[in-house]
Amino acid sequence: MKLSIDLACDSSPEWVQTVMNDFDSFLQDHANCERKASNMALSLIAKYPDRLEIIPELIETAVEELEHFRDVYAVMQERGLPLAKELTPDVYVNQLLTLLRTSSMERFMDRLLLGSVIECRGAERFKLVWEALPDGELKKFYHRLWASEAKHGNIFVKMALNYFDETTVYKRLNELMKAEAVILQSLPLKAALH
């Protein structure tokens, strides 16, 4: 069942071309994003250990993102690519984090819904990468990732619905999706997931 909402804008064909022109850099960034996604799910558990209804799903998400990191790293090893020495700040995510509200319950909702927004964008972009790749194992790999990320977009909305009414959740999710579109369109093109 789809709980997430559609993105407010599509990624540009120029972004896809940028990725295809420097796929090694994209893979390095992708690996970093998977590590950060796993850490984000774990940080929600650390921050909200009393939210028992969502801890199992957060654990499952963290493990799945870590498995994605393992799989991307295996692709990198095959291509002789090293991991980046540092996890560089993600301008896209950092700009999204400025949208977090300050009251504790609103901030909690926003953190969950931003998880959905980020996962939905990741799913859209993995689909674009899958469609652009030539037939082969890499294409199959990105098809699997696309399906997984789409599921994560729903999971974070489902988590929010444990604590907030549907009208409030979807009103805020719409606001965040619109703000995400503005942020995305302001960023320079680079061979990175965001």
Salt bridges, closest charged atoms under 4 A:
ASP6 OD1 - LYS2 NZ 2.57
ASP24 OD1 - ARG79 NH2 3.05
GLU34 OE2 - HIS30 NE2 2.77
GLU34 OE1 - HIS68 ND1 3.50
GLU57 OE2 - LYS158 NZ 2.98
GLU64 OE2 - HIS68 NE2 3.99
GLU64 OE1 - LYS151 NZ 2.96
GLU64 OE2 - HIS152 NE2 3.33
GLU65 OE1 - HIS68 ND1 3.42
GLU65 OE2 - HIS152 ND1 3.03
ASP71 OD1 - ARG70 NE 3.12
ASP90 OD2 - HIS194 ND1 2.75
GLU106 OE2 - ARG101 NH1 3.55
ASP110 OD1 - ARG101 NH2 2.88
ASP110 OD1 - ARG172 NE 2.84
GLU119 OE1 - HIS152 ND1 3.37
GLU124 OE1 - ARG121 NH1 2.92
GLU131 OE2 - LYS127 NZ 3.76
GLU137 OE2 - LYS140 NZ 3.38
GLU149 OE2 - HIS68 ND1 3.41
GLU175 OE2 - LYS171 NZ 3.02
GLU175 OE1 - ARG172 NH1 2.97
GLU180 OE2 - ARG121 NE 2.73
